[in-house]
Amino acid sequence: MTAFFAYHNGTLLQRLTEADQGVPSMVYDRQMLDKDAGEYIRDSDTPKTITLGDASDPKRIYEGNIVMQLMTEKCAIVSPDHTGAILPYNFMHIEVDTDRIDPFYFVYWWDWSPEALAQRHQMKQGSSSVQKITARQLQDLHITLPPLDKQQRMGKVNENRKRIQYLRQKRETLMDQYLAQQFFKGEHV
């Protein structure tokens, strides 16, 4: 799989030099990953930000990058909202050869294909109690690639499916809020 991919580890935040002045940078986190994966987040937390000194050169991610949380193995495409965020050490940026692999197809393959799921299960066999995927394990993955146009169609279908799930989750949350507001109007605790 190495011919199709490059892997970039996140930055160990403790090694960055913070500054009093400069432009604050968001630190990519699990909630951002969930949003990028198409989940509706009811109560969003404000992302952690840090202001860096000139000597710091953290790993940053940009719209369209593939990111993976190494402990959960969750994978997503970075949205415009999170472009420029600092990628911490518990994440990895996966760069694909876009002439051969559609990034949206890769995320779909990783999440749903029997081929990927079987390999992910195999990686966990005999490992320690802290199960974290490594770049080495990713390099050893075998991926069956359909023609690029089919990958693009499959990736688009998956993105549309995620969008529908997002809208359903949002609708349910808004309905719950509306009903609570209507049913409990005027009640004060």
CYANA upper distance limits for C-alpha pairs under 8 A (distance plus 0.5 A):
  1 MET  CA      5 PHE  CA      6.94
  1 MET  CA    138 LEU  CA      8.14
  1 MET  CA    139 GLN  CA      5.92
  1 MET  CA    140 ASP  CA      6.72
  1 MET  CA    141 LEU  CA      6.26
  1 MET  CA    142 HIS  CA      6.47
  1 MET  CA    143 ILE  CA      7.48
  2 THR  CA      6 ALA  CA      7.21
  2 THR  CA    139 GLN  CA      5.75
  2 THR  CA    140 ASP  CA      8.16
  4 PHE  CA     96 VAL  CA      6.24
  4 PHE  CA     97 ASP  CA      5.66
  4 PHE  CA    100 ARG  CA      7.77
  4 PHE  CA    101 ILE  CA      7.96
  5 PHE  CA     94 ILE  CA      7.26
  5 PHE  CA     95 GLU  CA      6.00
  5 PHE  CA     96 VAL  CA      5.09
  5 PHE  CA     97 ASP  CA      6.70
  5 PHE  CA    139 GLN  CA      8.43
  6 ALA  CA     94 ILE  CA      6.48
  6 ALA  CA     95 GLU  CA      5.46
  6 ALA  CA     96 VAL  CA      7.02
  7 TYR  CA     92 MET  CA      7.28
  7 TYR  CA     93 HIS  CA      6.40
  7 TYR  CA     94 ILE  CA      5.34
  7 TYR  CA     95 GLU  CA      6.66
  7 TYR  CA    135 ALA  CA      7.06
  8 HIS  CA     92 MET  CA      6.17
  8 HIS  CA     93 HIS  CA      5.50
  8 HIS  CA     94 ILE  CA      6.94
  8 HIS  CA     95 GLU  CA      8.29
  9 ASN  CA     59 LYS  CA      8.19
  9 ASN  CA     89 TYR  CA      6.78
  9 ASN  CA     91 PHE  CA      7.12
  9 ASN  CA     92 MET  CA      5.18
  9 ASN  CA     93 HIS  CA      6.88
 10 GLY  CA     58 PRO  CA      8.35
 10 GLY  CA     59 LYS  CA      6.20
 10 GLY  CA     86 ILE  CA      8.37
 10 GLY  CA     87 LEU  CA      5.33
 10 GLY  CA     88 PRO  CA      5.02
 10 GLY  CA     89 TYR  CA      4.52
 10 GLY  CA     90 ASN  CA      7.11
 10 GLY  CA     91 PHE  CA      5.98
 10 GLY  CA     92 MET  CA      6.03
 10 GLY  CA     93 HIS  CA      7.72
 11 THR  CA     15 ARG  CA      8.46
 11 THR  CA     58 PRO  CA      6.16
 11 THR  CA     59 LYS  CA      6.11
 11 THR  CA     86 ILE  CA      8.01
 11 THR  CA     87 LEU  CA      6.55
 11 THR  CA     88 PRO  CA      5.18
 11 THR  CA     89 TYR  CA      5.20
 12 LEU  CA     16 LEU  CA      7.89
 12 LEU  CA     88 PRO  CA      6.47
 12 LEU  CA     89 TYR  CA      5.44
 13 LEU  CA     88 PRO  CA      6.82
 13 LEU  CA     89 TYR  CA      7.81
 16 LEU  CA     52 LEU  CA      7.62
 16 LEU  CA     56 SER  CA      5.99
 16 LEU  CA     57 ASP  CA      8.25
 16 LEU  CA     58 PRO  CA      7.82
 17 THR  CA     52 LEU  CA      6.31
 17 THR  CA     53 GLY  CA      5.95
 17 THR  CA     55 ALA  CA      7.39
 17 THR  CA     56 SER  CA      6.24
 18 GLU  CA     50 ILE  CA      7.31
 18 GLU  CA     51 THR  CA      6.03
 18 GLU  CA     52 LEU  CA      4.83
 18 GLU  CA     53 GLY  CA      5.81
 19 ALA  CA     51 THR  CA      6.07
 19 ALA  CA     52 LEU  CA      5.58
 19 ALA  CA     53 GLY  CA      5.23
 20 ASP  CA     51 THR  CA      7.45
 21 GLN  CA     51 THR  CA      7.43
 21 GLN  CA     53 GLY  CA      8.48
 22 GLY  CA     51 THR  CA      6.42
 22 GLY  CA     52 LEU  CA      7.31
 22 GLY  CA     53 GLY  CA      7.98
 23 VAL  CA     51 THR  CA      6.32
 23 VAL  CA     52 LEU  CA      8.00
 24 PRO  CA     49 THR  CA      6.30
 24 PRO  CA     50 ILE  CA      5.73
 24 PRO  CA     51 THR  CA      4.76
 24 PRO  CA     52 LEU  CA      7.69
 25 SER  CA     49 THR  CA      5.62
 25 SER  CA     50 ILE  CA      5.83
 25 SER  CA     51 THR  CA      6.56
 25 SER  CA     52 LEU  CA      8.23
 25 SER  CA     84 GLY  CA      8.03
 25 SER  CA     85 ALA  CA      6.64
 25 SER  CA     86 ILE  CA      7.29
 26 MET  CA     47 PRO  CA      6.70
 26 MET  CA     48 LYS  CA      6.31
 26 MET  CA     49 THR  CA      4.84
 26 MET  CA     50 ILE  CA      7.15
 26 MET  CA     82 HIS  CA      8.34
 26 MET  CA     84 GLY  CA      8.18
 26 MET  CA     85 ALA  CA      5.35
 26 MET  CA     86 ILE  CA      6.64
 27 VAL  CA     47 PRO  CA      7.24
 27 VAL  CA     48 LYS  CA      6.07
 27 VAL  CA     49 THR  CA      6.23
 27 VAL  CA     50 ILE  CA      7.86
 27 VAL  CA     85 ALA  CA      5.94
 27 VAL  CA     86 ILE  CA      5.23
 27 VAL  CA     87 LEU  CA      6.83
 27 VAL  CA     88 PRO  CA      7.42
 28 TYR  CA     32 MET  CA      6.69
 28 TYR  CA     33 LEU  CA      8.00
 28 TYR  CA     47 PRO  CA      8.12
 28 TYR  CA     82 HIS  CA      7.93
 28 TYR  CA     85 ALA  CA      6.15
 28 TYR  CA     86 ILE  CA      6.28
 28 TYR  CA     87 LEU  CA      5.90
 28 TYR  CA     88 PRO  CA      7.19
 29 ASP  CA     33 LEU  CA      6.82
 29 ASP  CA     47 PRO  CA      8.09
 29 ASP  CA     88 PRO  CA      8.34
 30 ARG  CA     34 ASP  CA      6.64
 30 ARG  CA     69 GLN  CA      8.22
 31 GLN  CA     35 LYS  CA      6.76
 31 GLN  CA     41 ILE  CA      8.31
 31 GLN  CA     44 SER  CA      8.16
 31 GLN  CA     45 ASP  CA      8.42
 32 MET  CA     36 ASP  CA      6.60
 32 MET  CA     82 HIS  CA      7.84
 33 LEU  CA     37 ALA  CA      6.51
 33 LEU  CA     67 VAL  CA      8.48
 33 LEU  CA     69 GLN  CA      8.47
 33 LEU  CA     75 CYS  CA      8.27
 33 LEU  CA     76 ALA  CA      7.06
 33 LEU  CA     78 VAL  CA      8.26
 34 ASP  CA     38 GLY  CA      7.01
 34 ASP  CA     39 GLU  CA      5.99
 34 ASP  CA     40 TYR  CA      8.47
 34 ASP  CA     41 ILE  CA      8.33
 35 LYS  CA     39 GLU  CA      5.58
 35 LYS  CA     40 TYR  CA      6.97
 35 LYS  CA     41 ILE  CA      7.32
 36 ASP  CA     76 ALA  CA      6.32
 36 ASP  CA     77 ILE  CA      6.58
 36 ASP  CA     78 VAL  CA      6.21
 36 ASP  CA     79 SER  CA      6.24
 37 ALA  CA     75 CYS  CA      7.69
 37 ALA  CA     76 ALA  CA      5.40
 37 ALA  CA     77 ILE  CA      7.42
 37 ALA  CA    162 LYS  CA      8.22
 38 GLY  CA    162 LYS  CA      6.00
 38 GLY  CA    163 ARG  CA      6.88
 38 GLY  CA    165 GLN  CA      8.19
 38 GLY  CA    166 TYR  CA      6.36
 39 GLU  CA    162 LYS  CA      8.25
 39 GLU  CA    165 GLN  CA      8.07
 39 GLU  CA    166 TYR  CA      5.95
 39 GLU  CA    169 GLN  CA      8.26
 40 TYR  CA    166 TYR  CA      5.79
 40 TYR  CA    167 LEU  CA      8.18
 40 TYR  CA    169 GLN  CA      6.50
 40 TYR  CA    170 LYS  CA      6.47
 42 ARG  CA    170 LYS  CA      8.27
 42 ARG  CA    173 THR  CA      7.61
 52 LEU  CA     56 SER  CA      6.75
 58 PRO  CA     86 ILE  CA      6.81
 58 PRO  CA     87 LEU  CA      8.04
 59 LYS  CA     86 ILE  CA      6.33
 59 LYS  CA     87 LEU  CA      6.11
 59 LYS  CA     88 PRO  CA      8.20
 60 ARG  CA     84 GLY  CA      6.04
 60 ARG  CA     85 ALA  CA      5.99
 60 ARG  CA     86 ILE  CA      4.97
 60 ARG  CA     87 LEU  CA      5.97
 61 ILE  CA     65 ASN  CA      6.95
 61 ILE  CA     78 VAL  CA      7.88
 61 ILE  CA     82 HIS  CA      8.28
 61 ILE  CA     83 THR  CA      6.42
 61 ILE  CA     84 GLY  CA      5.89
 61 ILE  CA     85 ALA  CA      6.23
 61 ILE  CA     86 ILE  CA      7.01
 61 ILE  CA     87 LEU  CA      6.87
 61 ILE  CA     93 HIS  CA      7.96
 62 TYR  CA     78 VAL  CA      6.85
 62 TYR  CA     79 SER  CA      8.20
 62 TYR  CA     80 PRO  CA      7.93
 62 TYR  CA     82 HIS  CA      7.55
 62 TYR  CA     83 THR  CA      4.59
 62 TYR  CA     84 GLY  CA      5.87
 62 TYR  CA     85 ALA  CA      7.86
 63 GLU  CA     77 ILE  CA      7.89
 63 GLU  CA     78 VAL  CA      5.39
 63 GLU  CA     79 SER  CA      5.52
 63 GLU  CA     80 PRO  CA      5.52
 63 GLU  CA     82 HIS  CA      7.63
 63 GLU  CA     83 THR  CA      5.62
 64 GLY  CA     77 ILE  CA      5.98
 64 GLY  CA     78 VAL  CA      5.74
 64 GLY  CA     79 SER  CA      7.08
 64 GLY  CA    103 PRO  CA      8.38
 65 ASN  CA     77 ILE  CA      6.03
 65 ASN  CA     78 VAL  CA      5.86
 65 ASN  CA     93 HIS  CA      7.41
 65 ASN  CA     94 ILE  CA      7.74
 65 ASN  CA     95 GLU  CA      7.48
 65 ASN  CA    103 PRO  CA      8.45
 66 ILE  CA     75 CYS  CA      7.47
 66 ILE  CA     76 ALA  CA      6.21
 66 ILE  CA     77 ILE  CA      5.11
 66 ILE  CA     78 VAL  CA      6.82
 66 ILE  CA     93 HIS  CA      6.25
 66 ILE  CA     94 ILE  CA      5.77
 66 ILE  CA     95 GLU  CA      7.17
 66 ILE  CA    103 PRO  CA      7.38
 66 ILE  CA    107 VAL  CA      8.19
 67 VAL  CA     75 CYS  CA      6.17
 67 VAL  CA     76 ALA  CA      6.09
 67 VAL  CA     77 ILE  CA      6.83
 67 VAL  CA     78 VAL  CA      7.44
 67 VAL  CA     91 PHE  CA      7.22
 67 VAL  CA     92 MET  CA      6.11
 67 VAL  CA     93 HIS  CA      5.07
 67 VAL  CA     94 ILE  CA      6.50
 68 MET  CA     73 GLU  CA      6.53
 68 MET  CA     74 LYS  CA      5.98
 68 MET  CA     75 CYS  CA      4.82
 68 MET  CA     76 ALA  CA      7.13
 68 MET  CA     91 PHE  CA      5.99
 68 MET  CA     92 MET  CA      5.75
 68 MET  CA     93 HIS  CA      7.02
 68 MET  CA     94 ILE  CA      7.93
 69 GLN  CA     73 GLU  CA      5.82
 69 GLN  CA     74 LYS  CA      5.89
 69 GLN  CA     75 CYS  CA      7.11
 69 GLN  CA     90 ASN  CA      6.62
 69 GLN  CA     91 PHE  CA      4.96
 69 GLN  CA     92 MET  CA      7.08
 70 LEU  CA     74 LYS  CA      7.94
 70 LEU  CA     90 ASN  CA      6.22
 70 LEU  CA     91 PHE  CA      6.00
 70 LEU  CA     92 MET  CA      7.39
 70 LEU  CA    132 LYS  CA      5.88
 70 LEU  CA    133 ILE  CA      5.75
 70 LEU  CA    134 THR  CA      7.73
 71 MET  CA     90 ASN  CA      7.72
 71 MET  CA    131 GLN  CA      6.89
 71 MET  CA    132 LYS  CA      5.05
 71 MET  CA    133 ILE  CA      7.07
 72 THR  CA    132 LYS  CA      8.04
 73 GLU  CA    132 LYS  CA      8.32
 73 GLU  CA    133 ILE  CA      7.38
 74 LYS  CA    111 ASP  CA      8.30
 75 CYS  CA    107 VAL  CA      6.60
 75 CYS  CA    110 TRP  CA      8.00
 75 CYS  CA    111 ASP  CA      8.00
 76 ALA  CA    107 VAL  CA      6.76
 77 ILE  CA    103 PRO  CA      8.15
 77 ILE  CA    104 PHE  CA      7.76
 77 ILE  CA    107 VAL  CA      8.09
 78 VAL  CA     82 HIS  CA      6.93
 78 VAL  CA     83 THR  CA      7.41
 79 SER  CA     83 THR  CA      7.13
 87 LEU  CA     91 PHE  CA      6.96
 87 LEU  CA     92 MET  CA      8.08
 96 VAL  CA    101 ILE  CA      6.87
 96 VAL  CA    102 ASP  CA      8.25
 96 VAL  CA    103 PRO  CA      7.20
 97 ASP  CA    101 ILE  CA      6.36
 98 THR  CA    102 ASP  CA      6.16
 98 THR  CA    103 PRO  CA      7.58
 99 ASP  CA    148 LEU  CA      8.40
100 ARG  CA    148 LEU  CA      6.84
101 ILE  CA    105 TYR  CA      7.70
101 ILE  CA    106 PHE  CA      7.50
101 ILE  CA    145 LEU  CA      8.00
101 ILE  CA    148 LEU  CA      7.00
101 ILE  CA    151 GLN  CA      7.82
102 ASP  CA    106 PHE  CA      6.88
102 ASP  CA    148 LEU  CA      7.27
102 ASP  CA    151 GLN  CA      6.57
102 ASP  CA    152 GLN  CA      6.44
102 ASP  CA    155 GLY  CA      7.89
103 PRO  CA    107 VAL  CA      6.98
103 PRO  CA    155 GLY  CA      8.31
104 PHE  CA    108 TYR  CA      6.76
104 PHE  CA    152 GLN  CA      7.72
104 PHE  CA    155 GLY  CA      5.05
104 PHE  CA    156 LYS  CA      7.59
104 PHE  CA    158 ASN  CA      8.39
104 PHE  CA    159 GLU  CA      8.05
105 TYR  CA    109 TRP  CA      6.40
105 TYR  CA    151 GLN  CA      5.84
105 TYR  CA    152 GLN  CA      6.88
105 TYR  CA    154 MET  CA      6.67
105 TYR  CA    155 GLY  CA      4.72
105 TYR  CA    156 LYS  CA      8.44
106 PHE  CA    110 TRP  CA      6.48
106 PHE  CA    155 GLY  CA      8.28
107 VAL  CA    111 ASP  CA      6.65
107 VAL  CA    155 GLY  CA      8.34
108 TYR  CA    112 TRP  CA      6.42
108 TYR  CA    113 SER  CA      7.88
108 TYR  CA    154 MET  CA      8.28
108 TYR  CA    155 GLY  CA      6.75
108 TYR  CA    158 ASN  CA      6.93
109 TRP  CA    113 SER  CA      5.38
109 TRP  CA    116 ALA  CA      7.08
110 TRP  CA    116 ALA  CA      5.94
110 TRP  CA    117 LEU  CA      7.66
111 ASP  CA    116 ALA  CA      8.00
111 ASP  CA    117 LEU  CA      7.88
112 TRP  CA    116 ALA  CA      7.83
112 TRP  CA    117 LEU  CA      7.42
113 SER  CA    117 LEU  CA      6.67
114 PRO  CA    118 ALA  CA      6.43
115 GLU  CA    119 GLN  CA      6.95
115 GLU  CA    143 ILE  CA      7.90
116 ALA  CA    120 ARG  CA      6.57
116 ALA  CA    141 LEU  CA      8.41
116 ALA  CA    142 HIS  CA      8.49
116 ALA  CA    143 ILE  CA      7.92
117 LEU  CA    121 HIS  CA      6.62
118 ALA  CA    122 GLN  CA      6.70
119 GLN  CA    123 MET  CA      6.75
119 GLN  CA    141 LEU  CA      7.52
120 ARG  CA    124 LYS  CA      7.21
121 HIS  CA    125 GLN  CA      7.32
123 MET  CA    127 SER  CA      8.06
123 MET  CA    133 ILE  CA      8.25
123 MET  CA    137 GLN  CA      7.70
124 LYS  CA    131 GLN  CA      7.22
127 SER  CA    131 GLN  CA      7.09
133 ILE  CA    137 GLN  CA      7.08
133 ILE  CA    138 LEU  CA      8.03
134 THR  CA    138 LEU  CA      6.93
135 ALA  CA    139 GLN  CA      6.64
136 ARG  CA    140 ASP  CA      7.06
137 GLN  CA    141 LEU  CA      7.23
145 LEU  CA    151 GLN  CA      8.20
146 PRO  CA    150 LYS  CA      6.75
146 PRO  CA    151 GLN  CA      6.71
147 PRO  CA    151 GLN  CA      6.86
148 LEU  CA    152 GLN  CA      6.66
149 ASP  CA    153 ARG  CA      6.86
150 LYS  CA    154 MET  CA      6.63
151 GLN  CA    155 GLY  CA      6.49
152 GLN  CA    156 LYS  CA      6.57
153 ARG  CA    157 VAL  CA      6.69
154 MET  CA    158 ASN  CA      6.78
155 GLY  CA    159 GLU  CA      6.73
156 LYS  CA    160 ASN  CA      6.64
157 VAL  CA    161 ARG  CA      6.61
158 ASN  CA    162 LYS  CA      6.69
159 GLU  CA    163 ARG  CA      6.70
160 ASN  CA    164 ILE  CA      6.78
161 ARG  CA    165 GLN  CA      6.82
162 LYS  CA    166 TYR  CA      6.58
163 ARG  CA    167 LEU  CA      6.70
164 ILE  CA    168 ARG  CA      6.69
165 GLN  CA    169 GLN  CA      6.67
166 TYR  CA    170 LYS  CA      6.63
167 LEU  CA    171 ARG  CA      6.49
168 ARG  CA    172 GLU  CA      6.71
169 GLN  CA    173 THR  CA      6.74
170 LYS  CA    174 LEU  CA      6.60
171 ARG  CA    175 MET  CA      6.50
172 GLU  CA    176 ASP  CA      6.63
173 THR  CA    177 GLN  CA      6.74
174 LEU  CA    178 TYR  CA      6.54
175 MET  CA    179 LEU  CA      6.56
176 ASP  CA    180 ALA  CA      6.61
177 GLN  CA    181 GLN  CA      6.61
178 TYR  CA    182 GLN  CA      6.67
179 LEU  CA    183 PHE  CA      6.39
180 ALA  CA    184 PHE  CA      6.27
180 ALA  CA    185 LYS  CA      8.50
181 GLN  CA    185 LYS  CA      6.21
